[in-house]
Amino acid sequence: MGSYPPPFARLHDLRHVHATTLLMAGVPVHEVAERLGHSGPDDHAADPASVMPC
């Protein structure tokens, strides 16, 4: 693993962290998509199941 904290973070990286944190906290996908300004849950390429606990 790299150093902590990472040497830099792009704004887009922070959007992903925000979305992942919301999903892991149980916020519904459509609400996360709306908060990020997407037209709907299908507007984002990431698979929410990849960050959700089994």
Protein Blocks (a to p, Z undefined) as FASTA:
>chain_A
ZZdddfbdcfklmmmmmmmmmmmnopafklmmmmnopabfklpmbdfklmpcZZ
